[in-house]
Amino acid sequence: MSEQKRNTLSEVFRFKKFALFIVAVVITAILWNLPSTAFGIEGLTVIQQRVIAIFAFATIMWVTEAISSWATSVVLIAALLFTTSDNAFLFFREGIDKSELLHHSALMATFADPIIILFLGGFMLAIAATKSGLDVFLARNLLRPFGRKSEMVLLGFILITGAFSMFVSNTATAAMMLTFLTPVFKALPPEGKGRVALTLAIPVAANIGGMGTPIGTPPNAIALKYLNDVNGLNLNLGFGQWMAFMLPLTIVLLLIGWYLLKTFFPFKKKEIDLHIDGEVQKGWRTPVIAVTFCVTVLLWMLDKVTGVGANTVAMLPIAVFALTGVVKAKDLQEINWSVIWMVAGGFALGLALNESKLAELAIKSIPFDSWSPLVILLISGVICYVLSNFISNTATAALLVPILAVVCKGMGDSLNGIGGTPTVLIGIAIAASTAMCLPISTPPNAIAHSTGLVNQNEMMKIGLSIGIIGLVLGYMVLFFVGKSGLI
């Protein structure tokens, strides 16, 4: 391709991005200035309307990448601070009750959210593992049973990640698996899509794997809490019962994810030479890193026993590596800070939707109790899926499950036609776990995006595909399990 043609294509690309940016600004301005009655949400406040407008702008930017994802997050945090917070410009606060304004400190604190610490802990482990050669050792031994075929190595990544995610935070699992990528990539040629497939295998498997057990992901625990509430539904659904129908579903979805990944992003090299180059470094630092790595993973797995959450555990490698000098100040430059900003923006948007009561108001305005069971099932799943792609799946489940639990209890036996109350509530947990279209949808997605190897359209392609399949299969399983009386 000639230089002139490349320049022309580049100009067209820049113009397209600029045009999309202008479209986003125009839509935002329209939503900002529309009469509040146009939204069909009773009691909508000025602050809530501004959050809707900013939400629309961020969505368009994240989906189209008219500006980079991290830049979008920075802009939306700034927009929320300057227009909706208690530190907003005075003319934006005129005539607005102080109680409606968002706390500026809470918006700013999203950059230091506990999940961000979990990211940093994972990045620190990855940096230390690479410096010591521990990543080479782990990749070499864990992937050895899967042989040399590229597609089987991909399956290995998926199954290992999925298995860990059933008992460990999916973010912690993704951060740990990130350490295996570098040595395996060295055995792959830069051409082809094999590196993309391996990178995307981590969030796909981490998000799906969490569905397998009640403790795999917070939405599962939220659904189980309301299903077993002695003063509520009181279904007494046990750990083993959950796994009896969710574990087979999880395994099937992991295998479907493997098939889609190897189909969408084929390997150019059909075999990977897993005689991975590199040796474990000698010296006192390597044992320190190895012990810290093992203790961290063990504490992540035993968080229910120790009472120490995954986010707090992530401070262990940060503190140990800083204290011992394993990770030095210059090593911190290797952390992808743009992904931290990107995730913080997603948290800020979720905070704005929840703290402004906009999300609660919007959900309560939906007449669930006047709909048929099938409509409730479908609409609640779709709402959860869409919301979970933009805000925390935990926050989405925490918002929807209590409302639906009350509705379901009131409907009683009329829900038997769709498999009963568990179909609706566990369906929310499934919908939340299958939402993985964007880098901001889940922390594992953000971790994969931080490698710089995955384009947003590639993540959208696999995320939407496995998400829709997961929703359909998940609800089918719940329907048949419910109808058969297993739950």
The 8 nearest C-alpha neighbors of each residue, nearest first, counted from 0:
[[1, 4, 2, 5, 3, 6, 8, 7],
 [2, 0, 4, 3, 5, 6, 7, 8],
 [1, 3, 5, 4, 6, 0, 7, 8],
 [2, 4, 6, 1, 5, 7, 0, 8],
 [5, 3, 7, 1, 6, 2, 8, 0],
 [4, 6, 2, 8, 7, 3, 9, 1],
 [7, 5, 9, 3, 4, 8, 10, 2],
 [6, 8, 4, 10, 9, 5, 3, 11],
 [9, 7, 11, 5, 10, 6, 12, 4],
 [8, 10, 6, 12, 7, 11, 5, 13],
 [11, 9, 13, 7, 12, 8, 14, 6],
 [10, 12, 8, 14, 9, 13, 15, 7],
 [11, 13, 9, 15, 10, 14, 8, 16],
 [12, 14, 10, 16, 15, 11, 17, 9],
 [13, 15, 17, 11, 16, 12, 18, 10],
 [16, 14, 18, 12, 17, 13, 11, 19],
 [15, 17, 65, 19, 13, 18, 14, 20],
 [16, 18, 14, 20, 15, 19, 13, 21],
 [19, 17, 15, 21, 20, 16, 14, 22],
 [20, 18, 22, 16, 21, 17, 65, 23],
 [19, 21, 17, 23, 18, 22, 65, 16],
 [22, 20, 24, 18, 23, 19, 25, 17],
 [23, 21, 19, 25, 20, 24, 26, 18],
 [22, 24, 20, 26, 21, 25, 56, 27],
 [23, 25, 21, 27, 22, 26, 28, 20],
 [24, 26, 28, 22, 27, 23, 21, 29],
 [27, 25, 29, 23, 28, 24, 22, 30],
 [26, 28, 52, 24, 30, 25, 29, 56],
 [27, 29, 31, 25, 26, 30, 24, 32],
 [30, 28, 26, 32, 31, 27, 33, 25],
 [29, 31, 27, 52, 33, 32, 28, 26],
 [30, 32, 28, 29, 52, 49, 27, 33],
 [33, 31, 29, 30, 28, 34, 35, 48],
 [32, 34, 30, 29, 31, 35, 37, 36],
 [35, 33, 36, 37, 32, 38, 30, 31],
 [34, 36, 37, 38, 33, 43, 48, 44],
 [35, 37, 34, 38, 39, 40, 41, 43],
 [38, 36, 35, 39, 34, 33, 40, 30],
 [39, 37, 36, 40, 35, 34, 43, 41],
 [38, 40, 37, 36, 41, 35, 364, 43],
 [41, 39, 38, 43, 364, 42, 361, 36],
 [40, 42, 43, 39, 364, 36, 360, 38],
 [41, 43, 44, 40, 360, 35, 36, 39],
 [42, 44, 41, 40, 47, 35, 48, 45],
 [45, 43, 47, 46, 48, 42, 35, 99],
 [44, 46, 48, 47, 49, 43, 35, 95],
 [47, 45, 49, 48, 44, 83, 50, 99],
 [46, 48, 50, 44, 49, 45, 357, 355],
 [47, 49, 51, 45, 50, 46, 44, 52],
 [48, 50, 52, 46, 51, 47, 31, 53],
 [49, 51, 47, 53, 48, 52, 54, 46],
 [52, 50, 54, 48, 49, 53, 55, 47],
 [51, 53, 27, 49, 55, 30, 54, 31],
 [54, 52, 56, 50, 55, 51, 57, 49],
 [53, 55, 51, 57, 52, 56, 50, 58],
 [56, 54, 58, 52, 53, 57, 51, 59],
 [55, 57, 53, 59, 23, 54, 58, 27],
 [58, 56, 60, 54, 55, 59, 61, 53],
 [59, 57, 55, 61, 60, 56, 62, 54],
 [58, 60, 62, 56, 57, 61, 63, 23],
 [59, 61, 57, 64, 63, 58, 62, 65],
 [62, 60, 58, 64, 59, 68, 63, 57],
 [61, 63, 59, 60, 64, 58, 437, 455],
 [62, 64, 65, 60, 61, 59, 19, 66],
 [65, 63, 66, 60, 61, 67, 62, 68],
 [66, 64, 16, 63, 60, 20, 19, 67],
 [65, 67, 64, 60, 71, 70, 68, 16],
 [68, 66, 70, 64, 69, 71, 65, 61],
 [69, 67, 71, 70, 61, 341, 72, 64],
 [68, 70, 341, 72, 71, 337, 340, 67],
 [71, 69, 73, 67, 72, 68, 74, 66],
 [72, 70, 68, 74, 69, 73, 75, 57],
 [73, 71, 344, 69, 341, 75, 70, 74],
 [72, 74, 70, 76, 71, 75, 77, 344],
 [75, 73, 77, 71, 72, 76, 78, 70],
 [74, 76, 78, 72, 77, 73, 79, 71],
 [77, 75, 79, 73, 78, 74, 344, 80],
 [76, 78, 80, 74, 75, 79, 81, 73],
 [79, 77, 75, 81, 80, 76, 82, 74],
 [78, 80, 83, 76, 82, 77, 81, 75],
 [79, 81, 84, 77, 78, 82, 87, 83],
 [80, 82, 87, 78, 79, 88, 77, 83],
 [83, 81, 87, 79, 80, 91, 78, 84],
 [84, 82, 79, 46, 100, 80, 101, 87],
 [85, 83, 101, 100, 80, 87, 86, 103],
 [84, 86, 100, 87, 102, 101, 103, 83],
 [87, 85, 84, 103, 80, 88, 81, 102],
 [88, 86, 81, 82, 84, 85, 80, 83],
 [89, 87, 91, 90, 81, 82, 86, 92],
 [88, 90, 92, 91, 87, 93, 86, 82],
 [89, 91, 93, 92, 88, 87, 94, 82],
 [92, 90, 89, 88, 93, 82, 87, 83],
 [91, 93, 89, 90, 95, 94, 87, 88],
 [94, 92, 90, 95, 91, 89, 96, 88],
 [93, 95, 92, 96, 91, 90, 97, 45],
 [96, 94, 92, 93, 97, 99, 100, 45],
 [95, 97, 98, 99, 94, 100, 92, 93],
 [98, 96, 99, 100, 95, 85, 92, 101],
 [97, 99, 96, 100, 101, 95, 85, 355],
 [100, 98, 97, 96, 355, 101, 46, 95],
 [99, 101, 84, 85, 97, 98, 83, 102],
 [102, 100, 84, 85, 83, 103, 99, 355],
 [101, 103, 105, 104, 84, 85, 100, 106],
 [104, 102, 106, 84, 105, 80, 85, 86],
 [103, 105, 107, 102, 106, 108, 101, 109],
 [106, 104, 108, 102, 103, 107, 109, 101],
 [107, 105, 103, 108, 104, 347, 109, 102],
 [106, 108, 104, 109, 105, 103, 110, 76],
 [107, 109, 105, 111, 110, 106, 104, 112],
 [110, 108, 112, 343, 111, 107, 106, 347],
 [111, 109, 343, 108, 112, 107, 340, 115],
 [110, 112, 108, 109, 115, 113, 116, 343],
 [111, 113, 109, 115, 114, 110, 108, 116],
 [114, 112, 116, 115, 310, 111, 117, 311],
 [113, 115, 117, 116, 112, 310, 118, 111],
 [116, 114, 118, 112, 117, 113, 111, 119],
 [117, 115, 119, 113, 118, 114, 120, 310],
 [116, 118, 114, 310, 120, 313, 115, 119],
 [119, 117, 115, 121, 116, 120, 122, 114],
 [118, 120, 116, 122, 121, 117, 123, 115],
 [121, 119, 313, 117, 123, 118, 122, 317],
 [122, 120, 174, 124, 118, 119, 123, 117],
 [121, 123, 119, 125, 124, 120, 118, 126],
 [124, 122, 120, 126, 121, 125, 119, 127],
 [125, 123, 121, 127, 122, 126, 128, 120],
 [124, 126, 178, 122, 128, 123, 127, 129],
 [127, 125, 123, 129, 128, 124, 122, 130],
 [126, 128, 130, 124, 129, 125, 123, 131],
 [129, 127, 133, 134, 125, 131, 126, 130],
 [128, 130, 132, 126, 127, 131, 134, 125],
 [131, 129, 127, 128, 132, 126, 133, 280],
 [130, 132, 280, 128, 133, 129, 285, 279],
 [131, 133, 279, 129, 135, 134, 278, 130],
 [132, 134, 128, 136, 135, 131, 279, 137],
 [135, 133, 128, 137, 132, 178, 179, 136],
 [136, 134, 138, 132, 133, 137, 182, 139],
 [135, 137, 133, 139, 134, 138, 140, 132],
 [138, 136, 134, 140, 139, 135, 141, 133],
 [139, 137, 179, 135, 141, 140, 136, 142],
 [138, 140, 136, 137, 142, 135, 143, 141],
 [141, 139, 143, 137, 142, 138, 136, 144],
 [140, 142, 138, 143, 137, 139, 144, 159],
 [141, 143, 140, 145, 144, 138, 139, 155],
 [142, 144, 140, 145, 141, 146, 139, 273],
 [145, 143, 146, 142, 141, 140, 155, 152],
 [146, 144, 143, 151, 142, 152, 155, 147],
 [145, 147, 144, 143, 148, 151, 152, 142],
 [146, 148, 271, 270, 149, 272, 273, 152],
 [149, 147, 270, 151, 150, 146, 269, 271],
 [150, 148, 270, 152, 269, 271, 151, 147],
 [149, 151, 153, 152, 148, 154, 261, 269],
 [152, 150, 154, 153, 148, 149, 145, 155],
 [151, 153, 155, 149, 154, 150, 145, 148],
 [152, 154, 150, 156, 151, 155, 197, 149],
 [155, 153, 151, 157, 152, 156, 257, 158],
 [154, 156, 152, 158, 153, 157, 145, 159],
 [155, 157, 153, 159, 154, 158, 160, 152],
 [156, 158, 154, 204, 160, 155, 159, 200],
 [157, 159, 161, 155, 160, 156, 162, 154],
 [160, 158, 162, 156, 161, 157, 155, 163],
 [161, 159, 157, 163, 158, 162, 204, 205],
 [160, 162, 208, 204, 158, 164, 205, 159],
 [161, 163, 159, 164, 160, 165, 158, 208],
 [162, 164, 160, 165, 161, 167, 166, 172],
 [165, 163, 167, 169, 209, 208, 161, 166],
 [164, 166, 215, 209, 208, 163, 162, 211],
 [165, 167, 215, 164, 163, 300, 214, 168],
 [168, 166, 164, 300, 163, 299, 165, 169],
 [169, 167, 171, 170, 164, 172, 309, 216],
 [168, 170, 172, 164, 205, 171, 173, 167],
 [171, 169, 173, 443, 168, 172, 442, 174],
 [170, 172, 174, 168, 169, 173, 175, 121],
 [173, 171, 169, 175, 170, 174, 164, 176],
 [174, 172, 176, 170, 175, 443, 171, 201],
 [173, 175, 121, 171, 177, 172, 176, 170],
 [174, 176, 172, 177, 173, 178, 171, 121],
 [177, 175, 173, 178, 179, 174, 172, 160],
 [176, 178, 174, 175, 179, 180, 173, 125],
 [177, 179, 125, 176, 134, 180, 175, 128],
 [180, 178, 138, 177, 176, 134, 181, 182],
 [179, 181, 183, 177, 178, 182, 184, 176],
 [180, 182, 184, 183, 179, 185, 178, 134],
 [183, 181, 185, 184, 135, 180, 275, 179],
 [184, 182, 185, 180, 186, 181, 179, 187],
 [185, 183, 187, 181, 186, 182, 180, 194],
 [184, 186, 182, 183, 187, 181, 188, 275],
 [185, 187, 184, 183, 272, 271, 275, 188],
 [188, 186, 184, 185, 189, 271, 183, 268],
 [187, 189, 190, 186, 268, 191, 185, 267],
 [190, 188, 187, 191, 194, 192, 184, 193],
 [191, 189, 188, 192, 267, 193, 187, 266],
 [192, 190, 267, 266, 193, 189, 265, 188],
 [191, 193, 264, 195, 265, 194, 266, 196],
 [194, 192, 266, 196, 195, 191, 265, 264],
 [193, 195, 197, 196, 192, 198, 184, 452],
 [194, 196, 198, 192, 193, 197, 453, 199],
 [197, 195, 193, 199, 194, 264, 260, 198],
 [198, 196, 200, 194, 195, 199, 153, 193],
 [197, 199, 195, 200, 196, 201, 447, 194],
 [200, 198, 196, 201, 197, 202, 195, 203],
 [201, 199, 197, 203, 198, 157, 202, 204],
 [200, 202, 199, 204, 203, 198, 205, 173],
 [203, 201, 443, 205, 444, 204, 199, 206],
 [202, 204, 200, 206, 201, 205, 207, 199],
 [203, 205, 161, 207, 157, 201, 202, 206],
 [206, 204, 202, 169, 208, 161, 164, 207],
 [207, 205, 203, 204, 208, 432, 209, 202],
 [206, 208, 204, 209, 205, 210, 203, 249],
 [209, 207, 161, 164, 205, 165, 210, 204],
 [208, 210, 215, 165, 164, 216, 207, 211],
 [211, 209, 208, 207, 212, 215, 249, 245],
 [210, 212, 246, 245, 209, 249, 165, 208],
 [211, 213, 215, 214, 242, 165, 210, 241],
 [214, 212, 219, 220, 215, 238, 241, 211],
 [215, 213, 212, 216, 220, 166, 219, 217],
 [216, 214, 209, 165, 212, 166, 213, 210],
 [215, 217, 209, 214, 219, 218, 168, 210],
 [216, 218, 220, 219, 393, 221, 214, 215],
 [219, 217, 428, 221, 393, 220, 396, 216],
 [220, 218, 213, 222, 428, 217, 221, 216],
 [219, 221, 223, 217, 218, 222, 213, 224],
 [220, 222, 218, 224, 219, 223, 217, 225],
 [221, 223, 219, 224, 220, 225, 424, 425],
 [224, 222, 226, 220, 221, 225, 227, 219],
 [225, 223, 221, 227, 222, 226, 228, 220],
 [224, 226, 228, 227, 223, 222, 221, 404],
 [225, 227, 223, 232, 224, 234, 228, 233],
 [228, 226, 233, 235, 234, 224, 225, 223],
 [227, 229, 233, 231, 225, 230, 226, 232],
 [230, 228, 233, 231, 227, 232, 234, 235],
 [231, 229, 228, 233, 232, 227, 225, 226],
 [230, 232, 228, 229, 233, 225, 227, 408],
 [231, 233, 226, 234, 228, 227, 408, 229],
 [234, 232, 227, 229, 228, 231, 235, 226],
 [235, 233, 227, 236, 226, 232, 228, 486],
 [236, 234, 227, 233, 237, 226, 228, 229],
 [235, 237, 234, 227, 240, 486, 238, 241],
 [238, 236, 240, 239, 235, 241, 223, 213],
 [237, 239, 241, 240, 213, 242, 236, 212],
 [240, 238, 242, 241, 237, 243, 236, 212],
 [241, 239, 243, 237, 242, 238, 236, 244],
 [242, 240, 238, 239, 243, 245, 244, 237],
 [241, 243, 246, 245, 239, 244, 240, 212],
 [244, 242, 240, 241, 245, 239, 246, 247],
 [243, 245, 242, 246, 247, 241, 248, 240],
 [244, 246, 242, 248, 211, 247, 241, 243],
 [245, 247, 211, 242, 249, 248, 244, 243],
 [248, 246, 250, 249, 245, 244, 251, 243],
 [249, 247, 245, 251, 246, 250, 252, 244],
 [248, 250, 246, 252, 247, 251, 211, 245],
 [249, 251, 253, 247, 252, 248, 246, 254],
 [252, 250, 248, 254, 253, 249, 255, 247],
 [251, 253, 255, 249, 254, 250, 256, 248],
 [254, 252, 256, 250, 255, 251, 249, 257],
 [253, 255, 257, 251, 256, 252, 258, 250],
 [256, 254, 252, 258, 257, 253, 259, 251],
 [255, 257, 253, 259, 254, 258, 252, 260],
 [256, 258, 254, 260, 255, 259, 154, 253],
 [257, 259, 255, 261, 256, 260, 262, 254],
 [260, 258, 262, 256, 257, 261, 263, 255],
 [259, 261, 257, 263, 262, 196, 258, 264],
 [260, 262, 265, 264, 258, 259, 263, 257],
 [263, 261, 259, 260, 264, 265, 258, 257],
 [262, 264, 260, 261, 259, 265, 461, 196],
 [263, 265, 192, 261, 196, 262, 260, 193],
 [266, 264, 261, 192, 262, 193, 263, 267],
 [265, 267, 193, 268, 192, 191, 269, 264],
 [266, 268, 191, 269, 265, 190, 193, 192],
 [267, 269, 266, 270, 271, 187, 149, 188],
 [270, 268, 149, 148, 266, 267, 271, 150],
 [271, 269, 148, 149, 147, 268, 272, 150],
 [272, 270, 147, 149, 273, 186, 148, 187],
 [273, 271, 274, 186, 147, 270, 275, 187],
 [272, 274, 275, 271, 147, 139, 186, 183],
 [275, 273, 272, 276, 139, 186, 271, 277],
 [274, 276, 273, 182, 277, 139, 135, 186],
 [277, 275, 274, 278, 182, 135, 185, 186],
 [276, 278, 135, 275, 132, 279, 182, 136],
 [277, 279, 132, 280, 276, 135, 136, 133],
 [278, 280, 132, 131, 133, 281, 136, 277],
 [279, 281, 131, 132, 278, 285, 282, 130],
 [282, 280, 279, 285, 283, 284, 131, 286],
 [281, 283, 284, 285, 280, 286, 131, 287],
 [282, 284, 285, 286, 287, 281, 288, 280],
 [283, 285, 287, 282, 286, 288, 325, 131],
 [284, 286, 288, 287, 131, 283, 289, 282],
 [287, 285, 289, 288, 284, 283, 290, 282],
 [288, 286, 284, 290, 285, 289, 291, 283],
 [287, 289, 291, 285, 286, 290, 292, 284],
 [290, 288, 286, 292, 291, 287, 285, 293],
 [289, 291, 293, 287, 292, 288, 286, 294],
 [292, 290, 288, 294, 289, 293, 295, 287],
 [291, 293, 289, 295, 290, 294, 288, 296],
 [294, 292, 290, 296, 295, 291, 297, 289],
 [295, 293, 297, 291, 296, 292, 290, 298],
 [294, 296, 298, 292, 297, 293, 291, 299],
 [295, 297, 299, 293, 298, 294, 292, 300],
 [298, 296, 294, 300, 299, 295, 293, 301],
 [299, 297, 301, 295, 300, 296, 302, 294],
 [300, 298, 296, 297, 309, 302, 301, 167],
 [299, 301, 297, 167, 298, 302, 166, 296],
 [302, 300, 298, 304, 303, 299, 305, 297],
 [301, 303, 305, 307, 306, 304, 299, 308],
 [304, 302, 306, 301, 305, 307, 308, 300],
 [305, 303, 301, 302, 306, 307, 300, 298],
 [306, 304, 302, 307, 303, 301, 298, 308],
 [305, 307, 303, 302, 304, 308, 301, 298],
 [308, 306, 302, 305, 311, 312, 309, 303],
 [307, 309, 311, 310, 302, 312, 306, 299],
 [308, 310, 312, 299, 311, 313, 302, 307],
 [309, 311, 117, 313, 113, 308, 312, 114],
 [310, 312, 313, 308, 309, 314, 307, 113],
 [313, 311, 309, 314, 310, 315, 308, 295],
 [312, 314, 120, 117, 310, 311, 315, 316],
 [313, 315, 317, 312, 311, 316, 318, 120],
 [314, 316, 318, 313, 317, 312, 319, 295],
 [317, 315, 319, 318, 320, 314, 120, 291],
 [316, 318, 314, 315, 320, 120, 319, 321],
 [317, 319, 321, 315, 316, 320, 314, 322],
 [320, 318, 316, 322, 321, 317, 315, 323],
 [319, 321, 325, 323, 326, 322, 317, 318],
 [320, 322, 324, 318, 319, 323, 326, 317],
 [321, 323, 319, 320, 324, 318, 325, 317],
 [324, 322, 320, 325, 321, 319, 326, 284],
 [325, 323, 321, 326, 322, 327, 320, 319],
 [324, 326, 320, 323, 327, 284, 321, 127],
 [327, 325, 324, 320, 321, 330, 127, 328],
 [328, 326, 330, 329, 324, 325, 321, 331],
 [327, 329, 330, 331, 326, 332, 321, 324],
 [328, 330, 331, 327, 332, 333, 326, 334],
 [331, 329, 332, 327, 328, 333, 326, 126],
 [332, 330, 333, 329, 328, 334, 327, 326],
 [331, 333, 330, 334, 329, 328, 335, 336],
 [332, 334, 331, 330, 335, 126, 329, 336],
 [335, 333, 332, 331, 336, 122, 330, 119],
 [334, 336, 337, 338, 449, 333, 339, 332],
 [335, 337, 339, 338, 334, 340, 332, 333],
 [336, 338, 340, 339, 335, 69, 341, 449],
 [337, 339, 341, 336, 340, 449, 335, 342],
 [340, 338, 336, 342, 337, 341, 343, 115],
 [341, 339, 343, 337, 338, 342, 69, 344],
 [340, 342, 69, 338, 72, 344, 339, 343],
 [341, 343, 345, 339, 344, 340, 439, 338],
 [342, 344, 110, 340, 346, 109, 345, 341],
 [345, 343, 72, 347, 341, 342, 346, 76],
 [344, 346, 342, 348, 343, 347, 439, 390],
 [345, 347, 343, 349, 344, 348, 109, 350],
 [348, 346, 344, 350, 349, 345, 106, 109],
 [347, 349, 351, 345, 350, 346, 344, 352],
 [350, 348, 390, 346, 352, 351, 347, 353],
 [351, 349, 347, 353, 348, 352, 354, 346],
 [350, 352, 348, 354, 349, 353, 355, 347],
 [353, 351, 349, 357, 358, 350, 355, 354],
 [352, 354, 356, 350, 351, 355, 358, 349],
 [355, 353, 356, 351, 350, 352, 101, 357],
 [354, 356, 357, 353, 351, 352, 47, 99],
 [357, 355, 353, 359, 354, 358, 360, 352],
 [356, 358, 360, 352, 355, 359, 47, 361],
 [359, 357, 361, 352, 360, 356, 353, 362],
 [358, 360, 362, 356, 361, 357, 363, 398],
 [361, 359, 357, 363, 358, 362, 356, 364],
 [360, 362, 358, 364, 359, 363, 357, 40],
 [363, 361, 359, 364, 365, 360, 358, 399],
 [364, 362, 360, 365, 361, 359, 366, 402],
 [363, 365, 361, 362, 360, 366, 40, 41],
 [364, 366, 363, 362, 367, 361, 368, 360],
 [367, 365, 368, 369, 364, 370, 363, 362],
 [366, 368, 370, 369, 365, 375, 406, 403],
 [369, 367, 366, 370, 406, 410, 371, 409],
 [370, 368, 367, 366, 371, 375, 365, 372],
 [371, 369, 367, 368, 374, 375, 372, 366],
 [370, 372, 374, 373, 375, 369, 368, 367],
 [373, 371, 375, 374, 414, 376, 370, 417],
 [374, 372, 376, 375, 371, 377, 417, 370],
 [373, 375, 377, 371, 376, 372, 378, 370],
 [376, 374, 372, 378, 373, 377, 379, 367],
 [375, 377, 373, 374, 379, 423, 378, 372],
 [376, 378, 374, 380, 375, 379, 381, 373],
 [377, 379, 381, 375, 380, 376, 374, 382],
 [378, 380, 382, 376, 381, 377, 375, 383],
 [381, 379, 383, 377, 378, 382, 430, 427],
 [380, 382, 384, 378, 383, 379, 385, 377],
 [383, 381, 379, 385, 384, 380, 378, 386],
 [382, 384, 380, 386, 381, 385, 387, 430],
 [383, 385, 430, 381, 387, 434, 382, 386],
 [386, 384, 382, 388, 387, 383, 381, 389],
 [385, 387, 383, 388, 389, 384, 382, 390],
 [388, 386, 392, 390, 384, 389, 385, 431],
 [387, 389, 440, 434, 386, 385, 435, 390],
 [390, 388, 387, 440, 386, 439, 345, 391],
 [389, 391, 349, 387, 386, 388, 345, 392],
 [390, 392, 394, 393, 387, 395, 349, 389],
 [391, 393, 387, 395, 431, 394, 396, 390],
 [392, 394, 396, 391, 218, 395, 217, 397],
 [395, 393, 397, 391, 392, 396, 398, 390],
 [394, 396, 392, 398, 393, 397, 387, 399],
 [395, 397, 393, 399, 398, 218, 394, 400],
 [398, 396, 394, 395, 399, 400, 393, 221],
 [397, 399, 395, 396, 400, 394, 401, 359],
 [398, 400, 396, 402, 401, 397, 403, 395],
 [399, 401, 403, 402, 396, 404, 397, 398],
 [402, 400, 404, 403, 399, 405, 398, 397],
 [403, 401, 405, 404, 400, 399, 406, 398],
 [402, 404, 406, 400, 405, 401, 407, 399],
 [403, 405, 401, 407, 402, 406, 400, 408],
 [404, 406, 408, 403, 402, 407, 409, 401],
 [405, 407, 403, 409, 404, 408, 368, 410],
 [408, 406, 410, 404, 409, 405, 403, 420],
 [409, 407, 405, 411, 410, 406, 404, 232],
 [408, 410, 406, 407, 411, 405, 368, 404],
 [411, 409, 407, 408, 413, 406, 412, 414],
 [412, 410, 408, 409, 413, 414, 407, 415],
 [413, 411, 414, 415, 410, 419, 416, 408],
 [412, 414, 415, 411, 410, 416, 372, 419],
 [415, 413, 419, 412, 416, 417, 372, 411],
 [416, 414, 419, 418, 417, 412, 413, 482],
 [415, 417, 414, 418, 413, 419, 372, 482],
 [418, 416, 415, 414, 419, 478, 373, 372],
 [419, 417, 481, 478, 482, 415, 416, 422],
 [418, 420, 415, 414, 421, 422, 417, 481],
 [419, 421, 422, 423, 407, 414, 424, 418],
 [422, 420, 424, 423, 425, 419, 226, 481],
 [423, 421, 477, 420, 426, 425, 419, 418],
 [422, 424, 426, 421, 420, 376, 425, 427],
 [425, 423, 421, 426, 427, 222, 422, 400],
 [426, 424, 428, 427, 421, 422, 423, 222],
 [425, 427, 423, 429, 424, 428, 422, 430],
 [426, 428, 430, 424, 425, 429, 380, 431],
 [427, 429, 218, 425, 431, 219, 426, 430],
 [430, 428, 426, 432, 427, 431, 433, 425],
 [429, 431, 384, 427, 433, 432, 428, 380],
 [432, 430, 392, 428, 429, 434, 387, 433],
 [431, 433, 429, 430, 434, 206, 428, 207],
 [434, 432, 466, 430, 431, 435, 429, 469],
 [435, 433, 388, 384, 431, 432, 387, 466],
 [436, 434, 462, 440, 437, 433, 388, 441],
 [435, 437, 462, 459, 463, 458, 434, 388],
 [438, 436, 440, 439, 435, 459, 458, 388],
 [439, 437, 445, 444, 440, 448, 441, 436],
 [438, 440, 437, 441, 342, 345, 445, 389],
 [441, 439, 388, 437, 435, 389, 438, 436],
 [442, 440, 444, 443, 439, 435, 445, 438],
 [441, 443, 445, 444, 170, 446, 439, 440],
 [444, 442, 202, 446, 170, 445, 173, 441],
 [445, 443, 438, 447, 202, 441, 442, 446],
 [444, 446, 438, 442, 448, 443, 447, 439],
 [445, 447, 443, 449, 444, 448, 442, 174],
 [448, 446, 444, 449, 445, 450, 198, 443],
 [447, 449, 445, 450, 446, 453, 451, 444],
 [448, 450, 446, 451, 447, 338, 445, 335],
 [451, 449, 452, 448, 447, 446, 453, 198],
 [450, 452, 449, 453, 448, 454, 447, 335],
 [453, 451, 450, 195, 454, 448, 194, 198],
 [454, 452, 448, 451, 195, 455, 457, 458],
 [455, 453, 457, 456, 458, 452, 448, 451],
 [454, 456, 458, 457, 459, 453, 437, 438],
 [455, 457, 459, 458, 454, 460, 62, 453],
 [458, 456, 460, 454, 459, 455, 461, 453],
 [457, 459, 455, 456, 460, 461, 462, 436],
 [458, 460, 436, 456, 462, 457, 461, 463],
 [461, 459, 457, 458, 462, 463, 456, 464],
 [460, 462, 464, 458, 463, 459, 465, 457],
 [463, 461, 436, 435, 459, 465, 464, 460],
 [462, 464, 466, 461, 460, 436, 459, 465],
 [465, 463, 461, 466, 462, 467, 460, 468],
 [464, 466, 468, 462, 467, 463, 469, 461],
 [467, 465, 433, 463, 469, 464, 468, 462],
 [466, 468, 470, 469, 464, 465, 463, 471],
 [469, 467, 465, 471, 470, 466, 472, 464],
 [470, 468, 466, 472, 467, 471, 473, 465],
 [471, 469, 473, 467, 468, 472, 430, 474],
 [470, 472, 468, 474, 473, 469, 475, 467],
 [473, 471, 475, 469, 474, 470, 468, 476],
 [474, 472, 470, 476, 475, 471, 469, 477],
 [473, 475, 477, 476, 471, 472, 478, 470],
 [476, 474, 472, 478, 473, 477, 471, 479],
 [477, 475, 473, 479, 474, 478, 480, 472],
 [478, 476, 474, 480, 422, 475, 479, 481],
 [477, 479, 418, 475, 481, 476, 480, 417],
 [480, 478, 482, 476, 481, 477, 483, 475],
 [479, 481, 477, 483, 482, 485, 478, 476],
 [482, 480, 418, 478, 484, 479, 483, 486],
 [481, 483, 418, 479, 484, 480, 478, 415],
 [484, 482, 480, 481, 485, 479, 486, 418],
 [483, 485, 481, 486, 482, 480, 418, 479],
 [486, 484, 480, 483, 481, 482, 240, 244],
 [485, 484, 481, 480, 236, 421, 240, 234]]
